[in-house]
Amino acid sequence: MKQFRRRTRICILSLLFLSVFAPILLLYESNGFVEDLSSFKGRRDLLRLNLVNQKGRRDLLRLNLVNQEDGVGLREPILNVYKDVNADPTVSSRFQDLGVRFDDIGRGENNGFVNGNEGDLDAKGNNEQSQEEKRLLTSGIMGEVSHATPGHDQDVQPQARRVTDTKIKEMKDQLIRAKAYLNFAVPAGNNHLIKELRLRIKDLERAMGDVSKDSDLSRRALQRMRSMENSLQKSARIYPDCSSMVKKLRAMANNAEELVRVQKEQESFLVQLAGRTTPKGLHCLSMRLTAEYFALNPEERKLPSNPDVHDSNLYHFVVFSNNVLAFSVVVDSTVSSAKEPGKIVFHVVTDSLNFAAFSMWLILHPPKKASVQIHNMDNFDWFSTKYYPPNTDGHDSQDPRYSSTLNHLRFYLPDIFPTLNKIVLLDHDVVVRKDLTRLWRVNMMGKVNGAVKTCQGNDPAFRRIDLLLNLSDPMVGKRFSNEACTWVFGVNVFDMQEWRKKNLTSVYNKYLQLGKKKPMWKAGTLPLGWMTFYNQTMGLDKKWQIHGLGYCSGIKQEDIEQAAVIHYDGVMKPWLDIGIEKYKTYWRKHVEFNHPYLQQCNIA
């Protein structure tokens, strides 16, 4: 009974609804409202289709990203559409702009899809499709293509890389402006603003930290940045005078430049100081060896004698040194690289302070097959009558470039070794990597000195003569050309007979005495060598020596491997902490770090 009453009520309400709204529906049908409803239904189906076929369009775009073939554009993808979708020529033209032709869409079979040709037939008979439907369809495809096209990403990414530190730069600029406002703010009148700026500076610096990219900034840092900008705007309203800000910023820039200059001078001084200071470990080693030497009996202190040390037919090397560890590396690397080590004779010249340490080291570690002779420069009786120390006025008297007598003894080789005809001078900061006995077969062509030259225009290591010589002096400028090739000590072959014949030691003494009267040269013995052996130097092949390992970190690895001798000229010696780490391997190879004395002195 209840169900009957319910059905009756539904029928009555339906009749009332039809009686009221039927005339209205007929009226709107005559005005095309039904068509609008059907069109709305079509649009709803179209949107539903656009959502359902989302995955298919992604696959379509992936297929569109194919490699370009020779003479052909991009391959056209396969696009499938439903049968009830109406195509429009305008939509087809938009697809063609994207590299997708609408008449080639849809090549699937037996899957409820039709190809693009059938879509064109539908388009001819269904011009009722609204422009809104076209916009929805094309915007959906265009939106996905704009996000998936690789060319678009390639254009955007470089730009993004260029601006990765924009926020960082803005924050640094804000800090500078805030500090500028603090410098000329009057504390009495703007106490609140001063506190606010100081707080903002502290917060922003803490939020930035060591970040160098915008992507590493936290959200908190960006908030601090906005807070700082608000405070700066407030400060600009309180201090609107731009000229005062310009003056303050200019003063801050000048102070910063002055601070950088002072820091650079301090760095240079500390590097030079570290370069000429004996490390604690080397001093300890020298003291230990000296103590052990004097603990021996007098007969035990003598080195094995070799009557052939003055034989001119042997290969004679000379080293002037006060560093026992550096000297040991030179001897070990030279002997281990030689093809005939039994014919090698090493002459070591040192001072009385280090003579005992050198002797003890050679007693404990005699070189393999080679002969070694140690000379104490204080036993050269003739030296005091021929050598006059250079004038050190205006220079640091503790700098060994000016005060070390060992450096100047190289100009007295004919007096030290009167019976030798040819000798090779090695600095104690070199490492020998190849056999050097071939240097005795080099034709000196009447020259006295054989060295690796660096000439202007073809060598980045070229050092002009006016770098170390005062060419503004009339006598110096007349005798020496600034365009001449230069050279460095490290590996030098000297023809002792030609040296004695041309009496070049007296030439050295003449320039040395002239340098006491007026500034003619600087920086130690190298400029004196250029003056003494000017026009008396024969260039050796560049493979004999590579220099610069004590000050330049950009030397090519292949150049080092090809060189017979690598030279650590400069202040960054391999036995110092400031030495260039990547070059120390060649030097450490010849150091016995497992020796008890080295371990006790913490040399590692």
PEZIFEN-V497298 format. One record per backbone hydrogen bond with DSSP energy under -1.0 kcal/mol. NH is the residue of the N-H (numbers start at 1). CO is the residue of the C=O. Records with the same first field share a line. If there is no record, write none. Layout:
NH: CO ; CO
This chain:
5: 1
6: 2
7: 3
8: 4
9: 5
10: 6
11: 7
12: 8
13: 9
14: 10
15: 11
16: 12
17: 13
18: 14
19: 15
20: 16
21: 17
22: 18
25: 21
26: 22
27: 23
28: 24
29: 25
30: 26
32: 29
33: 28
36: 32
37: 33
38: 34
39: 35
40: 36
41: 37
42: 38
43: 39
44: 40
45: 41
46: 42
47: 43
48: 44
49: 45
50: 46
51: 47
52: 48
53: 49
54: 51
57: 53
58: 54
59: 55
60: 56
61: 57
62: 58
63: 59
64: 60
66: 64
72: 69
85: 82
92: 88
93: 89
94: 90
95: 91
96: 92
97: 93
99: 96
100: 95
104: 101
105: 102
114: 81
116: 105
119: 115
120: 116
121: 117
122: 118
123: 119
124: 120
125: 121
134: 130
135: 131
136: 132
137: 133
138: 134
139: 135
140: 136
141: 137
142: 138
143: 139
144: 140
145: 141
146: 142
147: 143
148: 144
149: 145
153: 149
154: 150
155: 151
156: 152
157: 153
160: 156
161: 157
162: 158
164: 161
166: 163
169: 165
170: 166
171: 167
172: 168
173: 169
174: 170
175: 171
176: 172
177: 173
178: 174
179: 175
180: 176
181: 177
182: 178
183: 179
184: 180
190: 186
194: 190
195: 191
196: 192
197: 193
198: 194
199: 195
200: 196
201: 197
202: 198
203: 199
204: 200
205: 201
206: 202
207: 203
208: 204
209: 205
211: 208
214: 164
216: 213
217: 214
222: 218
223: 219
224: 220
225: 221
226: 222
227: 223
228: 224
229: 225
230: 226
231: 227
232: 228
233: 229
234: 230
235: 231
236: 232
237: 233
238: 234
239: 235
245: 241
246: 242
247: 243
248: 244
249: 245
250: 246
251: 247
252: 248
253: 249
254: 250
255: 251
256: 252
257: 253
258: 254
259: 255
260: 256
261: 257
262: 258
263: 259
264: 260
265: 261
266: 262
267: 263
268: 264
269: 265
270: 266
271: 267
272: 268
273: 269
274: 270
275: 271
276: 272
283: 279
284: 280
285: 281
286: 282
287: 283
288: 284
289: 285
290: 286
291: 287
292: 288
293: 289
294: 290
296: 293
300: 297
309: 306
311: 308
314: 311
315: 343
317: 345
318: 424
319: 347
321: 349
327: 323
328: 324
329: 325
330: 326
331: 327
332: 328
333: 329
334: 330
335: 331
336: 332
343: 340
344: 341
345: 315
346: 371
347: 317
348: 373
349: 319
350: 375
358: 354
359: 355
360: 356
361: 357
362: 358
363: 359
364: 360
365: 361
370: 368
371: 344
373: 346
375: 348
377: 350
379: 376
380: 377
381: 379
387: 383
395: 392
399: 396
402: 399
403: 399
404: 400
409: 405
411: 408
412: 409
416: 412
417: 413
423: 494
424: 316
425: 492
426: 318
427: 490
431: 566
433: 564
434: 564
439: 436
440: 437
441: 438
442: 439
447: 444
448: 536
449: 536
450: 493
451: 538
454: 486
462: 459
467: 464
468: 465
469: 465
470: 520
471: 469
473: 470
477: 473
478: 474
479: 475
480: 476
484: 481
486: 454
492: 425
493: 450
494: 423
495: 448
496: 421 ; 494
499: 495
500: 496
501: 497
502: 498
504: 499
508: 504
509: 505
510: 506
511: 507
512: 508
513: 509
514: 510
515: 511
518: 514
522: 468
529: 525
530: 526
531: 527
532: 528
533: 529
536: 533
538: 449
540: 451
544: 541
546: 565
549: 567
550: 569
551: 548
552: 548
560: 556
561: 557
562: 558
563: 559
564: 543
566: 431
567: 546
568: 429
572: 550
573: 571
576: 573
579: 576
583: 580
584: 581
588: 584
589: 585
590: 587
591: 588
593: 591
595: 592
599: 595
600: 596
601: 597
602: 599
603: 598
